[in-house]
Amino acid sequence: MSTAKRRNVPDSVLEQAANASPQAIEALWELWKGVHTSKLGRKYKMDARREQDIAIALVTHGLETCARAIIGAYFSPWHMGDNPAGKLYSSIQLILRYGETWRVDKFAKLYIANSDDSKALREKHGALVDMILFPTATVVEEVVEEK
């Protein structure tokens, strides 16, 4: 992963982000694509900038909070197009933007506030969301199934 200097991101965060789990980065990317790209109507590819943005968010917020923020952003009418411009503001870079902890926290709280609808999204995206939000439960289920 790129360790290119980013404005307002301390070197120590960039260094930690360079060592972020590729599996966690991919899981958050796939979750975002599953939840948000159907409304966007386009296909998106992972690039170095997006990968670094996700890795930085993993370092600063953790996997569970990032996953909740990605799902929670779906429940923000403004970000999903109910705004004067009618524009979607749901890019993964916007949702997980470094230095805007309030935004990540706001979206994560929307996940909790819309728990019934969040449950429906979890069911739609199945194992991926469970793996991110409930890693211990997934491991326990796999161990039980093996016995």
N, C-alpha and C positions, 0 to 999 in steps of 0.2 A: 504494500500500500504506500501511496505517496506521503512523504512527510513535508511537502511544500509548506512554506510559511504562509499562514493565514492571518489576516488582519484581526487584531484583538484576541487572538488565541495564544495563550502562553506556550512557550516551547515545551514546558513540562507536560502540558495536556497533549500537545502534538506527539511527543515521544510515547506517552501511554497509548494514544490512539493508534499509533503505528503497530502496537502489539495486541490490538483488540482481536477478539475471536472472529475469524472469517465466517464461522457457522452462525454466530450471533448477528453479524452484519447481514448475511444472506437471509436469515430468518426475518429480520425487521424489514428488509427490502421486499421480500415476498409478501409479507403481511400488508405493507403499504400498497403494493400493487393490487393485491386481492381486494382490499377495502376501498381504495380510492380511484383506481384507473378505470373502472367501469363507467363512472360518471365523466371522466375526462375524455373518454372515447379515443384514446391514443395508446400506443404501446411505448413503454419506456425501457431503456437499457441502463444498467448500472455503469457508471463512469467513475473515474478516479475522484472527482469532486464529491459526488454523492456518497461514495464509499467512505471518504474521509469525514464527511459531515455525520454520517451514521456512527462511525467509530468514535468521533469526538463526543457525540451524545451518549454513547455507551459508557464512556469514561466519566462524564459529568453527571449522568442521571441514572444509569443502570438499565439493564435489559427490561425489567418489568415496567418501570415508569415509561420508558420509550414505547413499549408495546401498547400500554394504556393510552398514551398520548396519541398514537397513530389511530387507534380505534376511536378515542374520544373526539378527535377533530372531525370525524364523520358526523357528529351530532351538533356541530356548530353551524346554525343556519347561514350566518354571514360567510363563513369559509367555504360552505358548499353552494354558494351562488346566490343566496338571498341578500343581495346588497345592490346599491344603485347601479353599479356597472354590470350586474348579472354575471360576474366573473368568479370562477372557482379559485380559492386560495388554499389549496391543500397539497402543495408540493411537500415532499419529505424534508427538503431543506428548510422550508418555512416552519413546519411542525416541530422540528428538532433543532432549530437555530441556536447556535452557541451564543451565550451572553444574554439570552432572553429566557431565563429560568421560569419567569412568570408565565410565559406562553406554554411551555411544556407542562407546567403544573396545572394551568387552566384546562388544557386538553385532557390531561390525566383525570382531573376532577369531573369533566364531562363524561368520561367513561363510567365513573362510579355513579354519577347522577342519573345516567340512562342505563342502569344495570339490567333492566329487562331487555331493552333493545341490544345492549352489549352482549347479552347472553345469546340472542338470535344471531348476531354477527359471529360470535364464537362458534356456534353450531355450524354456520355456513362455512367458516374457514377451518373448522375442526381441529385436527391434531396440532397444526402449526401454532395456533393461539394457545392451546392447552400446554404445549411444550414450553412456550415462552412464559406464560403467566403462572403456570403450576408445575414447575420442573420436578419437584419432589414427588408429586402425585403421579406423573408420567413414569418416573423411574420405578416407583412402587408398583404400578400396574404391570410394567414389563417384568419385574422380578416375580410377581405373583403368577403371571401367565407362563413363565418359564418353568415353574414348579409343577 
